[in-house]
């Protein structure tokens, strides 16, 4: 391939077809984030987002859970924000890169894996006949007491809420 090869040339050479799904970089946001439009929304969501912190779940666990939920929901804004926050908190690139394949990761603890499994089940409620299977809940409960488990569930729910708002209005990653 020469340096004169364009992206379109590469697409043609590889026999690829456009997905038909517009890429966020080419899409104008549909609307402002609803939390910025509804009076008090941003403040309420910010406060809700803080509730899980300091309740017995390490901040690093909350960061990887946020990242995984955002990956599952395809929320580019939340993924980018989560990566920035995790790096700021000292997370390693190895740990962050392994979140997408957490079941195989040597960088995550058993407790973190239980939290990620719970996060996936809560995010994909329709994929299991009983929503969050007892076995998933029980594995999480082996690592977290009632307070921490409540905080973890709240954090997963709030992350899903932020993801749904941002994906719906097409919040562009990197816009703060």
C-alpha positions as CSV (number, residue, x, y, z in Angstrom):
1,X,0.0,0.0,0.0
2,X,1.4,3.4,-0.9
3,X,1.1,6.5,1.2
4,X,-1.3,7.9,-1.5
5,X,-3.9,5.2,-0.6
6,X,-7.1,6.8,0.7
7,X,-9.5,5.3,3.2
8,X,-11.9,4.8,0.3
9,X,-9.2,2.9,-1.7
10,X,-8.6,0.7,1.3
11,X,-12.3,0.0,1.7
12,X,-12.5,-1.0,-2.0
13,X,-9.3,-3.1,-1.9
14,X,-10.6,-5.1,1.1
15,X,-14.0,-5.5,-0.4
16,X,-15.7,-3.9,2.6
17,X,-19.2,-2.5,2.5
18,X,-20.3,0.6,4.5
19,X,-22.2,-0.4,7.6
20,X,-25.1,2.0,6.9
21,X,-24.8,3.2,10.5
22,X,-23.5,6.7,10.7
23,X,-20.4,7.2,12.8
24,X,-20.7,9.6,15.6
25,X,-18.0,11.8,14.2
26,X,-20.3,12.5,11.2
27,X,-23.5,12.9,13.2
28,X,-24.8,16.1,14.7
29,X,-26.1,15.5,18.3
30,X,-29.9,15.2,18.3
31,X,-30.4,17.4,21.3
32,X,-28.8,18.7,24.4
33,X,-28.4,16.2,27.2
34,X,-31.8,16.1,28.9
35,X,-30.1,16.7,32.3
36,X,-29.0,20.1,31.0
37,X,-32.5,21.0,29.7
38,X,-34.6,20.0,32.6
39,X,-34.0,22.4,35.5
40,X,-32.1,20.7,38.3
41,X,-31.4,17.6,36.2
42,X,-27.6,17.9,36.0
43,X,-27.3,18.6,39.7
44,X,-29.6,15.6,40.6
45,X,-27.7,13.2,38.3
46,X,-24.3,14.4,39.6
47,X,-25.4,13.8,43.2
48,X,-26.8,10.4,42.3
49,X,-23.5,9.5,40.6
50,X,-21.6,10.3,43.8
51,X,-23.7,8.1,46.1
52,X,-21.9,4.8,45.4
53,X,-18.5,6.3,46.3
54,X,-17.2,5.6,49.8
55,X,-19.6,2.8,50.5
56,X,-17.2,-0.1,50.5
57,X,-16.5,-0.6,46.8
58,X,-13.0,0.6,45.8
59,X,-13.0,3.4,43.3
60,X,-11.0,1.3,40.9
61,X,-13.8,-1.3,40.9
62,X,-16.3,1.4,40.2
63,X,-14.2,2.7,37.3
64,X,-13.9,-0.7,35.6
65,X,-17.6,-1.3,36.1
66,X,-18.5,2.0,34.6
67,X,-16.2,1.3,31.6
68,X,-17.7,-2.2,31.0
69,X,-21.4,-1.0,31.2
70,X,-20.6,1.8,28.8
71,X,-18.9,-0.6,26.4
72,X,-22.0,-2.9,26.5
73,X,-24.3,0.1,25.8
74,X,-22.0,1.6,23.1
75,X,-21.8,4.9,24.9
76,X,-18.7,6.6,23.3
77,X,-19.0,9.6,25.5
78,X,-19.1,7.5,28.7
79,X,-16.3,5.3,27.5
80,X,-14.0,8.2,26.8
81,X,-15.0,10.0,30.1
82,X,-14.5,6.7,32.0
83,X,-11.1,6.1,30.5
84,X,-10.0,9.6,31.4
85,X,-11.3,9.3,35.0
86,X,-9.7,5.9,35.4
87,X,-6.3,7.0,34.2
88,X,-6.5,10.1,36.4
89,X,-7.2,7.7,39.3
90,X,-4.1,5.7,38.4
91,X,-5.5,2.8,36.5
92,X,-3.0,1.0,34.3
93,X,-3.5,0.6,30.5
94,X,-3.3,-3.2,30.9
95,X,-6.2,-3.2,33.4
96,X,-8.3,-0.8,31.2
97,X,-7.6,-2.8,28.0
98,X,-8.6,-6.0,29.7
99,X,-12.1,-4.9,30.8
100,X,-13.7,-5.9,27.5
101,X,-12.4,-9.5,28.0
102,X,-12.5,-9.4,31.8
103,X,-13.2,-13.2,32.1
104,X,-9.8,-13.9,30.7
105,X,-7.9,-11.0,32.4
106,X,-5.0,-11.7,34.8
107,X,-5.2,-8.0,35.9
108,X,-8.6,-8.1,37.6
109,X,-9.4,-9.5,41.0
110,X,-12.1,-12.1,41.7
111,X,-14.1,-9.4,43.4
112,X,-13.8,-7.1,40.4
113,X,-14.8,-10.0,38.1
114,X,-17.9,-10.6,40.2
115,X,-18.8,-6.9,40.0
116,X,-18.3,-7.0,36.2
117,X,-20.5,-10.1,35.9
118,X,-23.2,-8.4,37.9
119,X,-22.8,-5.3,35.8
120,X,-23.3,-7.3,32.6
121,X,-26.4,-9.1,33.9
122,X,-28.0,-5.8,35.1
123,X,-27.2,-4.1,31.8
124,X,-28.6,-7.0,29.8
125,X,-31.7,-7.8,31.8
126,X,-33.6,-9.1,28.8
127,X,-31.0,-11.7,28.0
128,X,-31.9,-14.0,31.0
129,X,-35.3,-15.3,31.9
130,X,-34.8,-14.2,35.5
131,X,-33.0,-10.9,34.8
132,X,-30.1,-11.2,37.2
133,X,-29.6,-14.9,37.8
134,X,-29.1,-16.0,41.4
135,X,-25.7,-17.5,40.7
136,X,-24.5,-14.0,39.5
137,X,-25.9,-12.3,42.5
138,X,-24.5,-14.9,44.9
139,X,-21.0,-14.5,43.4
140,X,-21.1,-10.8,43.9
141,X,-22.5,-11.2,47.5
142,X,-19.4,-13.4,48.3
143,X,-17.2,-10.3,47.9
144,X,-19.4,-7.4,48.9
145,X,-21.4,-6.8,52.1
146,X,-24.9,-5.4,51.9
147,X,-23.8,-1.7,51.9
148,X,-21.2,-2.2,49.2
149,X,-23.5,-4.4,47.1
150,X,-26.2,-1.8,47.3
151,X,-23.7,0.9,46.2
152,X,-22.5,-1.4,43.3
153,X,-26.1,-1.9,42.1
154,X,-26.8,1.8,42.3
155,X,-23.6,2.6,40.4
156,X,-24.4,0.1,37.7
157,X,-27.9,1.5,37.4
158,X,-26.7,5.1,37.3
159,X,-24.1,4.3,34.6
160,X,-26.9,2.7,32.5
161,X,-28.9,5.8,33.0
162,X,-26.1,8.1,31.8
163,X,-25.4,5.7,28.9
164,X,-29.0,5.8,27.8
165,X,-29.2,9.6,27.9
166,X,-26.0,10.1,26.0
167,X,-26.6,7.4,23.3
168,X,-30.2,8.7,22.7
169,X,-29.2,12.3,22.1
170,X,-25.9,11.3,20.4
171,X,-23.7,13.1,22.8
172,X,-20.4,13.4,21.0
173,X,-17.4,11.9,22.9
174,X,-14.9,14.5,24.1
175,X,-17.5,17.2,24.5
176,X,-17.6,18.4,28.0
